[in-house]
Amino acid sequence: MTKHALLPASLLAAACLLPSLSSAQKLAPTPPMGWNSWDSYGFTIDEEQFQANATVLASIEQYGWRYAVIDEGWYMVNPEGKTLEQKQYLWNANGLLIPDPARFPSAANGAGFRPLADWLHGRGLKFGIHIVRGIPRQVVAANLPIAGTNFFAADAVDTASPCPWDEGNWGVKDNAAGQAYYDSMLRLYANWGVDFLKVDCISDHPYRPTEIRQIAEAIRKTGRPIVLSLSPGPTDFSHATEVAQYAQMWRISNDRWDGWTFPDATSDEFPFGLQGAFDRLAEWCVYASPGNWPDADMLPEGWLGPHPGWGEARQSRETQDEQRTEFTLWSVVRSPLIFGGNLTHLDSFTRSLLTNQMVLFVNQNAGYSHPVDVSTLGPGFENIRVWRATVAAPRARGYAEFFAFFNLGSAPAAVHATWKDLGLDDRKYSAQSAWDNSTTKESKDIGFILPPHGSTLFQVR
């Protein structure tokens, strides 16, 4: 590990200070890393496709990639149906959604996802699923009993809080019956071997703090370490402390897709472009700490197909420079790294992103990370963003320093700055590039050219 003197107190004060953790917080000590099916399969993924992607994920598990997550639709008989009736949800006698055995054969005879989770765990990976918060409307219409209680679905339902953009569920009341419903759901998931639960329509449009609390309490009661991820965003900053109390991840934007900007985005930020992530992540960095990770959403890189959750099947519309910028930004700010591309179509460039040890090291080991104020550096920095991350080396009584530079402009940019201007001591340093492994000669300054929407990451020695 590179050794440096301790940082000046003024720099520590300027950093994004980390909130203290409760003693109960044990999950996700580093940003979760994994793969999610939505960007490539939408509602349609089946067991064979999931296993094929998970097999590739297992081949790069040594780099930290561990979670394999089935996104929305695993309980649909006809995931390409246009209406709720055509989609045909499946549920058990107690109104809990179950996987379609035609798409997930190992789930037959009431086995649920247990066999698939066991298969995944046997390969050193962790298993995740997606749900939309609430209780299926058809379960309420049938007024099915809630497992292990004298309650029925009608006792738990809140018909005043449906998900406005998903017709499948009603909300759940903040009462004993509502808690019992979520308790029964999480008992089932824990029995299946679920390690990661992504809950949708809960952290924004609308924000449902009562159901966040109920789900977190239900997870606690299972005794199983299940990471709770809240979606979609943008989670309002005023809710930051509350969501951090209950969840390990929460979305800070609406769905991220493969574009720099989306001029036709809706008023609630759908879809959200890469350019907007810079300011959003700078705002939220104060809440990134072990067990609490503001989530900039999945990485829509590589091949998005055969049935992406939005748009037609395609190679990511981001340029290679934009994909590298996205991967670098997510890593240096310590966002969760959840890859969305189809791993069975993994090309050499995309693999180079997923296996870059220095970039992943920063994401998983930085003690704090913060944007550098470049407003005083004069002409040439109008479209440049700089982010600094520090990894403590306690045995060496020092730090390893990393600087990421980003060009938000549409033309190449020449970058030149002294290390003192960027916050280091006034002396000579060398810088090793994470992306081409080159190393500069020792100098008091650094200079290079960034392509449009391009980036670079240096370890400074």
Buried (B, 14 or more C-beta within 10 A) or exposed (E): EBEBEEBEEEBEEBBBEBBEBEEEBEBBEBBBBBBBBBBBBBBBBBBEBBBBBBBBBBBBBEBBBBBBBBBBBBBBBBBEEEEBEEBBBBBBEBBBBBBBBEBBBBBEEEBBBBBBBBBBEEBEBBBBBBBBBBBBBBBBEBEBBBBEBEBBBBBBBBEEBBBEEBEBBBBBBBBEBBBBBBBBBBBBBBBBBBBBBBBBBBBBBBBBBBBBBBBBBBBEBBEBBBBBBBBBBBBEBEBBEBBBBBBBBBBBBBBBBBBBEBEEBEEEBBBBBBBBBBEBBBBBBBBBBBBBBBBBBBBBBBBBBBBBBBBEEEBBEBBBBBBBBBBBBBBBBBBBBBBBBBBEBBEEEBBEBBBBEBBBBBBBBBBBBBBBEBEEBEEEBEBBBBBBBBBBBEEEEBBBBBBBBBBBBEEEBEBBBEBEBBBBEEEEBBBBBBBEEEEBEEEBBBEBEBBBBBBBBBBBB
